[in-house]
Amino acid sequence: MDKLMTKAPAEIQKVNSVRRVLTASMIGTTIEFFDFYIYATAAVIVFPHLFFRQAMVTQRFCNRLRHLRLPFLLAP
């Protein structure tokens, strides 16, 4: 009777290859950094004109840096 029993699905472990894990990690990191660089470019070029129109040039620059700092610090 013992020979007829098979392993339960919970006991079977799936092993991912190192190459697959590295590829997935590199793709995820590339997308994350690309997204951040797009946001950084928008923070410097577009956001001051949209959100800080009444501010002086120095204030705009400081606001840009503040706007860019938060996503950089909060990113995982």
Secondary structure, DSSP 8 states (H G I E B T S, - for coil): -GGG----GGG------HHHHHHHHHHHHHHHHHHHHHHHHHHHHTHHHHH-TTS-HHHHHHHHHHHHHHHHHH--
